[in-house]
Amino acid sequence: MTQHQHSQQHQQGKVDLKGQRNKLESFHSGGEDMPEKKAVLFNLWGVAVTSRPDVVLHKFEELHKLPRGFLSNVVSRKGSAMSRAERGEVTLSQMIPEFEGECVKEAQVQGVTLPTGWSVGGLLEELRENTDVQSAVLRTADNLRHNGLLTAVLANQWVDDTATGDIWARLLCLLEGRFDLVLQSCRSGHRLPETAMFTSALQRLGVTPQQAVWLDVDEEGVKAAEGAGMKSILVEDLADALNKLADFTGVKAVTAESLPPSCSPDDVSHGYVTIKPGVKTHYVEMGSGPPVLLCHGFPESWYSWRYQIPALAAAGFRVLALDMKGFGGSTAPPDIEEYSQEQLCQDLITFMDKMSIPQVTLVGHDWGGVLVWNMAQFHPERIRAVASLNTPLFPVNPSTPPMETLKAIPIFDYQLYFQNPGVAEAELEKNLERTFKIFFFGSGETGRPVVSTTGVRARGGLFVGLPDEIPRSNILTEASLQYYVSQYQDRGFRRPLNWYRNVEANWRWACSRPTGKLLMPALMVTAGKDIVLLPVFSKGMEDLIVNLTREHIEECGHWTQMERPAEVNSILISWLQKTHKTTSVTMAPKL
């Protein structure tokens, strides 16, 4: 039986370094005789993550009223248990009793009494508790790699065999998916700031010392890197250091306004679930934890969630982004009735059953929003929580035929135009690049034609009156544009448009539901500049949903995930973590 057949595309962190090097763009820090620079290396402690072992040692000394430098003297001594563990000569569980024994001896030498209850385990727990990832460094690494540079994280670290949690495993998983190399001292046999540690990293990256720059909070590490022939930057203020790095690399520094990290099709695991003969759902997956299922709209793809997938996964959730039925890699017959909301919900239940997911949190946008509200209404026992971007929960009116409702709202005229099979298909498929350039645009862009959804039937088409040449929006890269084109190249728009062609069937089904309020946690995110799904349409949702959270992004149009990805990520993560706070979720290191 074909269930979730993973396509062996788990490629986080498994970058072909040789191929990457072939695509490097050169950058220079000085004159023409300067060697080409190709790699940026970060110290884990104090740079990639906030925690610094030396600072933790001093805090622990203060907490237990030990002489300043007591613990530092113990760990820095040649052949100490910690240095041996960091070289991989002993594991963490072996190191702990040896380290405690060393502390007892040091206390005897200094005439110090160790406090009752003091333990190395508590020290290590303090280090774990404060290991939060620097989001600016992650975004910088993504930006550097996007511009053809190699990136690495180097760390003095031991082999953790203590089975005391998964914080370190989650951190490694996150870093190895975002950097070309993560080199731990316990795996190389060398410690920072030894030259051999730098040499090992540079050899693995395939660059010379003159082609690399090192960022460190420790002056000793900076001097060691320079002694090895590398350029180095002392990190006293992270933002200032990243600006210096930008001057050195020629790659613009990331800012608070920079886009969050996105994922490409090669960065995620792909799977397929056979729903029934002729119907197969394609999905991408990242992360572990409570399942969150992302449902896109028209005319989109799982790829519309490219900015949300890494962020939600890093926040401690198992993210599954679907190609909705008839879109992208999800195959289905062209029959209109296959795309009724009743059938689509049943298909989603089958998907969950075959994935062994009893309950899920749903997040939808556009048509995906319609679907998640219907799932919450008709299958509430399977829904942990539900969120919608732009699409409100429209109450059904049994006394008014649905076509009359559509005709009464001028901006929905395009939906009436979509009703006749073949008509809209011909227009949308004529020039796929132009189609997606017209559809995808940001609300603040000026000097570009904007499609009107009113009067579509009267003027004879959605794109009638627009110029042949349409500029690409700044919310859409050329690579993203081409990906959308590729997803519609073979099968066109017939199946996606069929979602619009079940108006009567959807209305009858909605009328069959017993009236009652939704009780699970729900989130409604409105966008102030959406020209179709107006925020006012969400008025009165509190009368339909008991536990409703509202968020609003004023300067945002219809394509919310792409236009305001950072705000969307912040809203979703905050709501998801609040919603799941009563579950036994071990969150990943914070971003």
N, C-alpha and C positions, 0 to 999 in steps of 0.2 A: 504494500500500500504506500502510495506517495504522500508523505506528510511534509513536514518542513525540511526540504532538501537543501541544506546549506551548500552554497556554490563555491566553497573554498576561497572566499574572498576576504578572509579575516586578515587584513593587511595593515592594521594599526601598528606603526612602528617597524614594519618589515620592509623598509624602503630599500630599493636597489641603489646602493650608494654609488656604484660605478656609473649607472645610468644617470643618476642625479648629477654627478660631477660633470658629465658630458653636457648638461644643460645649464651649467652655472653661468651667471652673468658676472663679468669681472667688475671689481670695484677697487679703488685706490685711495690711499690715505695721504699720498704725497706726490712726488714727481713721477715722471714716466718710467724711471728706473726702479721704482718700488715694485716688489714682487706682488703678484696677483693674490688678493685675499679671498679665501673661500669658505672659511668655517668660523663659527661663533660658539664658544664653549662657556657654560655657566657652572659655577659652583652650586651644588644643590642647597647647602646650608646657608641661609641668610640672603640668597639671591633667588633661586627658583622657589624656595619655600621660606616662610617667615622665620622659622625656628633656627636658632644657632646653638650648638652644643655648649660652647663656652659661656654663653649668656645663661643657659639653663643651669650649668654647673654653679655659677655665681649666685643665681636665685636660690638654688637648693642649699647652698652654704648659708645664705642669709636666713632662710626659713628655719634651718636647724641650728642656727647660731654657731656655725663652724667657722674657723679662721678663713679669711678670704684667701683663695688660692689653694686651700687644702685639697679639694678634689682635682683641681688642675694639675697640681704636683703629682698626684697619683696616676692620672691618665697619661701624662706626658712623659713619664719615666720610661726609659728604653726597656722594651720587653714586657711592658705592662699588659694586663689582661685585655684592656680595651684595644691597644694597638695591635695585639696579636689577633683579636677578633676582627678588627678592621682589615687585616691582611688575609683573613680567611683561614688562619691556622687553628682557630677554635670557633665554635658556634656561640650564639648568644646565651643559650642555656648553660654552656660550659663556662662562659665568661663571667656570669653573674656571681657565682660563689667565689671565684678567684678574685674578682674585683672587690667584693666585700672583705675578703681576707687581707687584701692590700690596704684597704681603708683602716682596718683594725691595727695593722702594723704601723701605718702612718700616724694614727692617733696615739699609739704608744710612744713613738719617737717624739712627737710634738707635745705630749702630755695633755692630750685632748680627750674628753669623754664623749663618745658617740651617743646621741640621744636615744632613748627607748623608742622602738618602733621604726627606727631609721632603716632603710633598705635601698639597695641599688634598684630594685624593682620599682620603687616609687620615683626614683630619678628618671628611669626609662619611660615611665608612664607620663611624667611631666613633659618629656621630649615628644612623645607621641601626641599628647593633647594639643600641642601648639604647632603641629606640622601642617600649616595651611598653605596652599599653593598661591603663589603670586600671579594673579590673573594677567597682569601687565606683561610678565615674562612669557606666559603661555601665548598670548596674542602676538608678542614680538617674535617668538619662535615660528609661529604660523606664518607671519608676514615675511620673515626671512626665507623660509622654505619656499613660499609662493614666489619669491623673487630669485630663486635658484641657489640659495646659500645652504650650506650644511649646518646643522645645529647639534649640540651635545650637552648633556648634563653629567658632571663628574661628582662622585660622592664618597666620602669616607663612611663606610657602612659595613655592618656585620651580617652574617647569615642568621636570619631570625627563625629559629626552630621552636619557639616557646609556645606556640599555639594560643597566644593571648589576644587574638583578634586579627582583623584583616586590613587594618589601616595602612600598613606598609605595602601590602599586596595591591591595594587600591591605588596607592600613590604611584607605585611602579607601573601599573597598568595604564594609568593616565599619562605618565611621562613618556613611556615607551611608544605610546600612540601619537605623541606630538613632537618628539625629537628623533633625529636620525640615529642617535646613539645615547644610551644611558649606561655609563660605566661605573660600577661599584668597586671600591677598593678590595672588597672580599673576593671578587671574581678575578681581579688582575694580579693580586699579590703585592700591590704597591699602594701607598697612601699619599694623599695630598699633604704637603706640597712637593713631594719627591718628583724629580724630573722624569723618572720612569713612568709615573702615572700619566703625565702629559704625553710622553712619547707613545705609550700604548694607545691612548685615545687618538692621537694624530695619525698613527699607522692604520688604525681601524677606519678612520674617515678618509684616508688616502691623501692627506695634505701635509705640507711641510710646516715647521713652526712659523715661518715667515708668512704663511697663508692663513694664519689663525689669530683670533683675539680671545682673551680670557677675561671674564668678569668675576670678581671675588670681593667679599667684604673684609677679607683678612689681608693685611699688608704683606705678611710673609708669603702668602700665596701669590700675590701680585708680583713680588720681587722674584719668586721662583719661576713664574711663567716668563717674565722678561729675561731671566737668566737662561731659559731654555730657547730663547729666540722669538718668543711670541709677543705680540702687542697685548697690553693689559689695561683694564679699567678698574680702579678701586671704587666699589659701590658704597658710597656714604649716603647718598640720596638716590633711590631707585629711578625716579623720573629723570633726574639729571644724568645718571649713568646711561640710561637708555637713549637719551638725546645725544650723548657723546658717541654711543655706539652707532646711531644713525649717521652722524658726521663721518664716522670711520667707514661704514659700509656703503653709504649712499642710498640706503633704503630708509624711507621716511618712518620716523618713530610713530608708534601707535599712541593714540590719545583716548580720552574718555569717549570721544565721538566715533572712534574707529569701530568698524564692524566686528562683532564677536567671531570667534573661529567657526568656520563652516566645515562640512564634510563633503567630499566628492564621492562619486559612485565606487571608487576603489578603496575608500576609507572605511566602509561599512560591510557588515556581513549581509549577504542576500539570501533569501529563502523563498520557497514556493509551497503553497498548500492547495491541494486539489479539493475543491468544494463539492463538485459533482462532475460527471463527464462533460467536458467542454468548458468548464469554469474553473479557473485556477487563479489564486491570489498571490501576487508578488509583494514581498515586504522587505524592508531593511531593518536591521536590529543592532542596537548598541547598548551596553550597560547592563547592570544587574540590580535587582531590587523590585519594588512593587511595579507591576506592568502598567505602562502608559501608552495608549494606542492613539496615533495621530492620523487624522482623516482630512485629506486635502479637498479642494473644490475644483471648479471648472475655470479655465482649461489647464489643469496643473498636473502634478506628479508628486510622488513621495519627496522629490527633490526640493519642493517648495518649503520643506521643513529643515533644510540643510543647516540653517543657523541654530535651530532649536535642538536637534538631535544630540550633538556633543555636549551642550550645556545641561540638558536634562539628564543625560547619562552620567555626567560628572557629579551631578547633584544627588545621585544615589537611586536612580530609577532605571528600570528595564524599558527602553524605548523601542517601540515598533511603529514604523511609519509605513503605511500601506500605499501601494498603487491601488486606488479605488477601482471597483469593478468596471472593466472596459477601458481603463486608462493604462498607458505605459506597458509594463510587463504583465499586467493582470488580464488574462484572456477570458473571453466570454462570447456567446452568440450575439448576433446583431438584433435579435428580436426585442422589440420595445418593452414587452412585459417583463423581461429579465431585469429591468432597471426600475421597477416600482419600489417604493420605500419598504413595503412589506417584504419583498423578495431580498432587497439589499440588507435589511436587518437580519433576516434569516441566514443569509450567507455569512454575515459577520459573526453570528452565533456559532455557525459551523466552524468558522475559522478559529474561534476561541476554543471550541471543543477539541479540535484536532491539535491545537497547540497546548492543550491541558491548562488553560487559563480560566479558572472558575469565575473570577471577578476582575474587572479592569477599570481604570480611569480613562475616559475618552476625552480627546481634545479635537475639535473640528473647526474648519473654516469654510465659509461659503456653503456649497452643497454638503461638505463634510459636517458643517454645523447642523444642517437640517437632519442629517442621519443620526448624529449623536443625541440630539433632543428626542428623536423618535425611539432610539434605543433606550433612553432613560424612561420614556413613557410606557413602552410596551414590554421591555425586558428589565425592569428595575432591579430584580434580584441578581442580575449579572453585572451591574454597574456600581462600582465603588464611589465614583464621583464623575461629574461631567462638566466640560468647559467648552465655550464657543467663542471664536473670534469673529466679530462683525455680524454673524447670523443670529438674530433673536429667536426666541421660542414664540412662534406665531400661534395664537389660539385659533382653533378651528371653529368655523361658523357653519353649523349644519343647515341653516336657512338660506344661505347664499351660494349658488353654484360657483365653483372655483374659477371658472373662466371669467365670470362677471367680476370677481374680485381682482383678477389680474388686469382686466380692461379698465378698471376704476383707478389704477395706479399708473400714470403715464411712464414713469421710469422703468416699469416692468414690460414695456412694449416689446423689447428684444426677446423676451421669453415667448411671446405669441408668435414672433417671427421664426423662432426655433421649432415650432410645432410641425411643420411640413417636412418630412424626411427628404433629404437630398438638396434642399434649397440652401440652408445655411452651410451644409457640408461643402458645397461647391465654392461658396465665397471664402470660407475659412481655409480651405485646402489649396486655394489658388497659388498662394505664396506664403509658405509657413513662416519664414523669417519676418515678413511684414506683419503677419497676423499676431505673432507674439510681441513684436515691437509695439503694436497698437494696444494690445491688452495690458502689458506690464509697464506701468509708469508710476512715478512717485507724485505725491500730492503737491509738493512744492516746486515742481519743475515748470519753467516758463519757456515760451518760444517753441512749443511743440503742439501739434494738433491732438485734441482729446476726443475720443469716441463718445458719441451721445447715445444713450439707451432709449431715448424717447423718439417717437416718430419713425421708428425703424421700418415698419411695414409701408408707411406712406412714401418714404424715399427710396424703397426698393432694396434695402440691404443695410447691414450694420455698419459697413465701412464706406458706404456711398458718400462721396463728397470729400473724402480724405485724400491727401496726395499719395502718389505712388511711393515716394521715398520718405520713410519715417525714421527719425533718429532713434538710436537705441537709448533707453532710459538709463540713468545712472544707478538704478537699483538692480540692473541686470548686466552682468559681465558678458563678454562675447562667448566665453566658454559655457556659461549658463544658458545663454540663448541657443547655442548649438545643441545643448543637451535636450532642451525642450523640443526643438525641431526633430531631433532623432527619435523622440518618444512618440511622435505623431506621423513620422515619415511613412510607415508601412500601412497602418490601419486607419489613419485619418481621424475624423471627428464623429463618425456615425454613432459609435457606442457611447462616448461621453455626452453627446447631445441627447441621447435617449433618456438621460436622467430628467430632462425637461418635459418629456413626452408622456408622462404618467400622471398628469394633473388630476384627472377625474378619479383614477384608481387610488391615488394617494389621499384624496379628499374623503372618499368613501371609507377607506381604511381608518383614517384619523377619526372619523365620526363614530366608528364602532367601538372606540375605547371608552371605558367608564370614566366619567369625569372625576378628577381628583388631583391634588397637588403633588408635585415632586418633592420627595423628602430627603434625598441624598444631597451632599454638598455640591453646589453648582457655581460656576463662574461665568459671567458675561462681560466680554471686553468689547466696547464700542470704539469706533474710529471716527473722529470728527469730520474728516474730509472724504469719507466713502460716499460716492455719488449714487450708489444703488441701495446698499443696506444702511439706510440712514439711522443714526442713533435714536431718533424719535420712535422708530419702530419697536424698540425694546421697552417702551413705556408700559407699565402694568405687569411686567414679568414677576414682580414680587407677589402678585395675586395668584401666580401659578406655581411658584417655587418657594418653599419655606426657608431653605438655607441658601440664599443667593448672595454671592459676593459680586460687586460691580467694580470694574476698572474702566478707565477711559483714556485714550490717547488722542488728543485733539489734533495735532499736526500729523495726521496719518490718513492715507486713502484706503483703498480696498485690499491691497496686497500687503497686509499687516506684517506677516512674518518676514517679508523681504525688505520692507521700507523701514520698519522700526524693530529690528531683531533684538537689540539689546533690551529695549523696554519690554518687549514680549517675553523674553527669557526671564527677566526679573519678576514680572507679574506671575508667570506660570510657576516658576520655582518657589516663590514665596507661598503661593496658594497650595501647591502640591505638598510642600513640606508641612504646612499647617494642617492640611487635610489628612495627611498620613502620620501625624505626630503621635497618635495612639497606637501605631503599629510598631513592631520591633524592627525598625529600619536602622541599619548601620550606615550613616551617610558617608559619602566619599569625602576626601579632603576638600575644603571649601574653595570655591573659585572667586 
